[in-house]
Amino acid sequence: MAQASGKSAGKSFFGRFGVHLAVLFFVLIWTLPTIGILVTSLRDKNQIVASGWWTSFSSSMQTSATRLSPPSSQVQKDGKFVIEGNLFETPGSSAVSAFGTRSAQPTEFKAGDVADLKDGVTLQVNADGSYVFASPVAFDGDNGRRVYYAATMPPKFTTDNYNTVLLSEGIGRSFLNSLTVTIPATIIPIMIAAFAAYALAWMRFPGRALLIAVIIGLLVVPLQMALIPLLELYNGVGNLFGVPSKTYLGIWLAHTGFGLPFAIYLLRSYMAGLPRELMESARIDGASDFEIFTKIVLPLSFPVLASFAIFQFLWVWNDLLVAMVFLGSGNDQLVLTGRLNALLGSRGGDWEILTTSAFITIIVPLLVFFSLQRYFVRGLLAGSVKGG
């Protein structure tokens, strides 16, 4: 018996250890990309292109181009015209390994070598970035010669990326627009779904099973397929009552409609698992359905309400399609995702803007998630466990 107990305890220990390892594994999978976005958003834009974020704390090799000092700085020395200077703004801040004068061969010569550029013209670039450009005849022109070089750059972090995004025109307004859309679009479906879920879980009425089947069927309806019919319906009703088409009311109703099926399904599964004895005792004491709902069911359902709030907040906050359709793309109506998309579109492939914008958009959802995360797993799993 003792051996059996020991084996059982051992299995229990290894089982718990395996669960902890699995949780740690999934935490790392979800955390690493977030860390990567944060680190990349703080890096220098040239280093972002040259190397991955995991190398950001060590020196990296980069190929760059610059111009030598202009001919106006030339001096005569030993019968030659010489231009001297340094490739770096801070001499000695990086180490040059190779250089060249053509983009096709940016590392044609090693650092310290004297490159023969024909007609007696020579160029020497040293490892510390200092150079000597010499010619038997005077240099002419207004601009210095372009030189390519490969150098080991130390890690460089900056907040310029955040200044560019946060201080761009309209960001503050679009942030407030996103909050104006997201908060009501999260609260409204929770309020409606809570009443509907209680009715479907604990009240008996004709057509109850059919309603549950319809709600489950609506879970598989793609948003893109229902978007245009819903917009036409809303515009038709709006024209009938004189309501403008591009308003916050429209996007609140749209997000409510798309979120209700999942909300009702999730809440009903949870409420149906609450102990039946609680409901029967309350009814014996003379409580109405509304009193049971507000005083018993709602307080016990807070974990699943928080779980759905996280889901709905993330969906609405990261949405761009529904916002563009129901709210518009004007400066006063554009949400944060739309504003950042416009900023990226005007700047092409600037990685520093892309990663900074991505991290800014996830700050608020992260705050919401971590403030409610202790209820998240409990709310999702409790609906599958029936009360005793």
C-alpha positions in Angstrom: 0.0 0.0 0.0 2.8 2.4 0.9 4.6 1.6 -2.4 1.4 2.3 -4.3 1.0 5.6 -2.5 4.6 6.5 -3.2 4.2 5.7 -6.9 1.0 7.7 -7.0 2.7 10.6 -5.4 5.6 10.3 -7.8 3.4 10.3 -10.8 1.6 13.3 -9.4 4.9 15.2 -9.0 6.1 14.4 -12.5 2.6 15.3 -13.8 2.7 18.7 -12.2 6.3 19.2 -13.4 5.3 18.4 -16.9 2.4 20.9 -16.7 4.7 23.6 -15.5 7.1 22.9 -18.3 4.3 23.1 -20.9 3.1 26.4 -19.4 6.6 27.8 -19.4 7.0 26.7 -23.1 3.8 28.4 -24.2 4.7 31.6 -22.2 8.0 31.8 -24.0 6.4 31.3 -27.4 4.0 34.2 -26.8 6.5 36.4 -24.9 9.5 36.3 -27.3 7.8 38.0 -30.2 6.6 40.8 -27.9 10.2 41.3 -26.6 11.5 41.3 -30.2 9.1 44.0 -31.2 10.0 46.1 -28.2 13.8 45.8 -28.7 13.5 46.4 -32.4 11.4 49.5 -31.9 14.2 51.0 -29.8 17.1 50.2 -32.2 18.8 52.4 -34.7 17.1 52.1 -38.1 20.3 51.2 -39.9 21.0 48.3 -37.4 17.4 47.0 -37.8 18.1 46.4 -41.5 21.5 44.9 -40.9 20.8 42.4 -38.1 18.1 40.7 -36.1 16.9 41.9 -32.7 18.6 39.0 -30.8 22.0 40.5 -31.8 21.0 44.0 -30.7 23.2 43.9 -27.5 26.4 43.0 -29.5 28.3 44.7 -32.2 27.2 44.0 -35.8 28.8 44.3 -39.2 27.2 46.9 -41.5 27.9 48.1 -45.0 27.3 51.8 -45.4 28.1 54.7 -47.7 29.3 58.2 -47.1 31.0 61.1 -48.9 34.5 62.3 -48.3 35.2 65.9 -47.5 34.5 68.3 -50.5 37.4 69.4 -52.8 37.3 72.8 -51.1 39.1 71.2 -48.1 42.1 69.9 -50.1 45.6 71.0 -49.3 48.9 70.6 -51.1 51.4 68.2 -49.4 54.5 66.7 -50.9 53.6 67.7 -54.4 50.1 66.2 -54.2 46.6 67.5 -53.5 45.4 65.7 -50.3 42.0 65.5 -48.7 42.0 64.1 -45.1 39.2 63.4 -42.7 37.2 60.7 -40.9 34.3 58.6 -42.1 32.6 58.7 -38.7 31.1 61.7 -36.8 32.8 60.4 -33.7 36.3 59.2 -34.7 37.1 55.7 -33.4 33.5 54.9 -32.6 33.5 52.0 -35.0 36.1 49.8 -36.7 36.3 49.7 -40.5 37.2 46.3 -41.9 37.0 47.0 -45.7 36.1 49.8 -48.1 35.4 50.4 -51.8 34.5 53.1 -54.3 31.8 51.2 -56.2 28.4 50.0 -54.9 29.0 46.6 -56.7 32.1 46.0 -54.6 31.7 47.9 -51.3 34.5 45.8 -49.6 37.0 45.7 -52.5 40.0 46.8 -50.3 41.0 46.0 -46.8 41.2 48.7 -44.1 44.7 50.2 -44.2 45.4 49.3 -47.8 46.2 52.1 -50.4 43.7 51.8 -53.2 44.9 52.8 -56.7 42.0 54.6 -58.4 44.0 55.2 -61.7 45.7 58.3 -63.0 47.8 58.5 -59.8 44.7 58.9 -57.5 44.9 56.9 -54.3 42.7 56.4 -51.3 43.6 54.9 -48.0 41.0 54.2 -45.3 42.2 53.1 -41.9 40.4 50.9 -39.3 39.6 53.9 -37.2 37.8 55.6 -40.1 40.5 58.1 -40.9 41.3 58.5 -44.6 43.8 60.1 -47.0 42.6 60.9 -50.5 45.5 62.0 -52.8 45.8 63.1 -56.4 48.6 64.6 -58.6 46.2 67.2 -59.9 43.7 69.4 -58.0 40.3 67.9 -57.2 37.3 69.7 -58.7 33.6 69.6 -58.2 31.3 70.6 -55.3 30.7 67.2 -53.6 33.1 64.8 -52.1 33.7 61.3 -53.5 31.3 58.6 -52.4 32.9 55.8 -50.5 31.5 52.5 -49.3 32.7 50.7 -46.2 32.0 47.7 -43.9 32.3 48.5 -40.2 31.6 46.9 -36.9 29.0 49.1 -35.2 28.4 49.0 -31.5 24.8 48.6 -30.2 22.8 51.8 -30.6 19.3 52.4 -29.0 17.2 55.4 -29.5 13.7 56.8 -28.8 13.6 58.6 -32.2 11.3 56.0 -33.6 8.7 56.7 -30.8 9.0 60.4 -31.3 8.3 60.0 -35.0 5.2 57.9 -34.4 3.8 59.6 -31.3 4.4 63.1 -32.4 3.0 62.6 -35.9 -0.2 64.5 -36.8 -3.5 63.0 -35.6 -2.1 60.2 -33.4 -3.6 61.6 -30.2 -7.0 62.0 -31.8 -7.0 58.6 -33.4 -6.0 57.1 -30.0 -9.1 58.7 -28.4 -11.2 57.5 -31.3 -10.1 53.9 -30.7 -11.0 54.1 -27.0 -14.4 55.6 -27.9 -15.0 52.7 -30.2 -13.6 49.9 -28.1 -14.9 50.5 -24.6 -18.6 50.7 -25.5 -18.2 47.9 -28.1 -16.9 45.7 -25.3 -19.4 46.6 -22.6 -22.6 46.6 -24.8 -22.3 42.9 -26.0 -21.5 41.8 -22.4 -24.6 43.4 -21.0 -26.9 41.9 -23.7 -25.2 38.5 -23.7 -25.4 38.1 -19.9 -29.2 38.4 -20.0 -29.5 36.1 -23.0 -27.2 33.5 -21.5 -29.1 33.4 -18.3 -32.4 33.0 -20.1 -31.0 30.2 -22.3 -29.4 28.4 -19.3 -32.1 28.6 -16.6 -35.4 29.6 -18.1 -37.8 27.3 -20.0 -39.7 28.8 -23.0 -40.8 27.6 -26.5 -38.0 27.8 -29.1 -35.2 27.7 -26.6 -33.3 24.8 -28.3 -33.8 26.4 -31.7 -32.3 29.7 -30.5 -29.2 27.9 -29.1 -28.7 26.1 -32.4 -29.0 29.4 -34.3 -26.4 31.0 -32.0 -24.0 28.1 -32.5 -24.5 28.4 -36.2 -23.7 32.1 -36.2 -20.3 31.4 -34.7 -19.1 30.1 -38.1 -20.4 33.1 -40.2 -17.3 35.0 -41.5 -17.3 38.7 -40.7 -16.4 39.6 -44.3 -19.4 37.8 -45.7 -21.9 39.6 -43.3 -20.2 43.0 -43.4 -21.8 44.4 -46.6 -25.4 43.2 -45.9 -25.1 44.6 -42.3 -24.0 47.9 -43.7 -26.9 48.1 -46.2 -29.3 47.2 -43.4 -27.9 49.9 -41.1 -27.9 52.5 -43.9 -31.5 51.6 -44.7 -32.7 52.0 -41.1 -30.6 55.1 -40.7 -32.2 56.8 -43.8 -35.6 55.9 -42.5 -35.0 57.6 -39.2 -32.6 60.3 -40.4 -29.5 58.9 -38.7 -26.1 59.6 -40.4 -24.3 56.6 -41.7 -20.8 57.3 -40.4 -21.3 57.5 -36.6 -20.0 55.7 -33.5 -23.5 54.2 -33.0 -23.1 52.3 -36.3 -19.7 50.8 -35.4 -20.9 50.0 -31.8 -23.8 48.0 -33.2 -21.7 46.3 -35.8 -19.1 45.0 -33.2 -22.0 44.1 -30.9 -23.6 42.0 -33.6 -20.4 40.2 -34.5 -19.4 39.6 -30.8 -22.8 38.5 -29.5 -22.9 34.8 -30.7 -19.6 34.0 -29.1 -20.4 35.9 -26.0 -23.8 34.2 -25.5 -22.3 30.8 -26.2 -19.4 31.3 -23.7 -21.6 32.8 -21.0 -24.3 30.2 -21.3 -21.8 27.4 -21.0 -20.5 28.8 -17.8 -23.9 29.7 -16.3 -25.3 26.3 -17.1 -22.6 24.8 -14.9 -23.5 26.8 -11.8 -25.0 24.7 -8.9 -28.7 24.2 -9.4 -29.2 24.1 -5.6 -28.4 27.9 -5.5 -31.2 28.7 -8.0 -33.7 26.5 -6.3 -33.0 27.8 -2.8 -33.3 31.4 -4.1 -36.7 30.6 -5.7 -37.9 29.0 -2.5 -37.0 32.2 -0.7 -39.2 34.1 -3.2 -36.5 35.6 -5.4 -37.5 36.5 -9.0 -35.4 35.6 -12.0 -34.1 39.1 -12.2 -33.0 39.0 -8.5 -31.3 35.6 -9.1 -29.5 37.0 -12.1 -28.2 40.1 -10.5 -27.5 38.9 -7.0 -26.3 35.3 -7.6 -25.4 34.6 -11.3 -23.6 37.8 -12.2 -21.2 37.8 -9.2 -20.4 34.1 -9.8 -19.9 34.8 -13.5 -17.3 37.5 -13.2 -14.4 35.2 -14.4 -16.2 34.4 -17.7 -17.3 38.0 -18.1 -13.6 39.1 -17.8 -12.5 36.4 -20.2 -14.9 37.6 -22.9 -14.0 41.2 -22.2 -10.4 40.4 -23.0 -11.4 38.7 -26.3 -13.8 41.5 -27.3 -11.4 44.3 -26.4 -8.6 42.7 -28.4 -10.8 42.1 -31.5 -12.2 45.7 -31.5 -8.9 47.5 -30.6 -7.0 45.7 -33.5 -9.9 46.1 -36.0 -9.4 48.1 -39.1 -11.9 46.7 -41.6 -15.1 47.4 -39.6 -13.8 50.8 -38.5 -13.1 51.9 -42.1 -16.6 50.7 -43.3 -18.8 51.9 -40.5 -16.8 54.9 -39.2 -14.9 56.2 -42.2 -11.4 57.4 -42.9 -11.6 61.1 -42.1 -9.1 62.8 -39.8 -11.8 63.1 -37.0 -13.0 59.5 -37.4 -9.8 57.5 -38.1 -8.9 54.9 -35.4 -5.4 54.2 -34.2 -4.8 51.2 -36.5 -6.0 53.3 -39.5 -3.7 56.2 -38.6 -0.7 54.0 -38.2 -1.5 52.3 -41.4 -1.6 55.6 -43.2 1.7 56.6 -41.6 3.4 53.4 -42.7 1.9 53.8 -46.2 3.6 57.1 -46.7 6.9 55.9 -45.4 7.3 52.7 -47.5 9.3 50.0 -45.7 10.7 51.8 -42.7 11.1 48.9 -40.2 11.6 51.2 -37.3 8.2 52.8 -37.9 6.6 49.4 -38.4 7.8 47.8 -35.2 7.2 51.0 -33.1 3.7 51.2 -34.4 3.1 47.6 -33.7 4.3 47.9 -30.1 2.2 51.1 -29.5 -0.9 49.3 -30.6 -0.4 46.4 -28.2 0.3 48.5 -25.1 -3.3 49.0 -24.1 -4.4 45.4 -24.8 -1.5 44.2 -22.7 -2.6 46.3 -19.8 -6.2 45.0 -20.2 -5.0 41.4 -20.4 -2.6 41.5 -17.4 -5.2 43.3 -15.3 -7.8 40.5 -16.0 -5.5 37.5 -16.7 -6.2 35.8 -13.3 -9.8 35.3 -14.4 -8.9 34.3 -18.0 -8.2 30.6 -17.7 -10.7 30.1 -14.9 -13.5 31.7 -17.0 -12.7 29.6 -20.1 -12.4 26.3 -18.2 -15.1 26.6 -15.6 -17.9 26.2 -18.2 -16.8 22.6 -18.9 -17.1 21.6 -15.2 -20.6 21.0 -13.9 -21.4 22.1 -10.4 -22.1 19.5 -7.8 
